[in-house]
Amino acid sequence: MFEPILLSYSISTIAVDCNAFSDLLHRQI
C-alpha cells in the first residue's frame, strides 16, 4: 500500500529538482 504522505513528498521533491534544474539552465544562458 502506498502512503499518501510519501507520494506527496516524492512529488514535492521532484518539483524542487525541476525548479533547481531550470534555474541552473537560466544561469548558464
PAPA-793715 format. One record per residue (C-alpha): x, y, z. Coordinates in nm, 2 decimals, always signed. Each point is the difference from the previous one (the first is absolute). Example, Ala and Ser with C-alpha at 12.3 -4.5 7.8 and 13.67 -1.06 7.14 Angstrom:
BEGIN
<atom u="+1.23" v="-0.45" w="+0.78"/>
<atom u="+0.14" v="+0.34" w="-0.07"/>
REM end
This chain:
BEGIN
<atom u="+0.00" v="+0.00" w="+0.00"/>
<atom u="+0.13" v="+0.34" w="-0.10"/>
<atom u="+0.01" v="+0.26" w="+0.27"/>
<atom u="-0.16" v="+0.33" w="-0.11"/>
<atom u="+0.26" v="+0.20" w="+0.20"/>
<atom u="+0.28" v="-0.18" w="-0.18"/>
<atom u="-0.16" v="+0.07" w="-0.33"/>
<atom u="-0.04" v="+0.37" w="+0.06"/>
<atom u="+0.36" v="+0.01" w="+0.13"/>
<atom u="+0.13" v="-0.15" w="-0.32"/>
<atom u="-0.20" v="+0.24" w="-0.21"/>
<atom u="+0.13" v="+0.30" w="+0.19"/>
<atom u="+0.35" v="-0.13" w="-0.02"/>
<atom u="-0.03" v="-0.04" w="-0.38"/>
<atom u="-0.15" v="+0.35" w="-0.03"/>
<atom u="+0.30" v="+0.14" w="+0.20"/>
<atom u="+0.24" v="-0.19" w="-0.23"/>
<atom u="-0.17" v="+0.14" w="-0.31"/>
<atom u="+0.02" v="+0.36" w="+0.14"/>
<atom u="+0.36" v="-0.03" w="+0.09"/>
<atom u="+0.08" v="-0.15" w="-0.35"/>
<atom u="-0.18" v="+0.28" w="-0.19"/>
<atom u="+0.17" v="+0.25" w="+0.23"/>
<atom u="+0.34" v="-0.15" w="-0.10"/>
<atom u="-0.09" v="+0.02" w="-0.37"/>
<atom u="-0.10" v="+0.37" w="+0.03"/>
<atom u="+0.33" v="+0.08" w="+0.18"/>
<atom u="+0.21" v="-0.17" w="-0.28"/>
<atom u="-0.18" v="+0.20" w="-0.27"/>
REM end
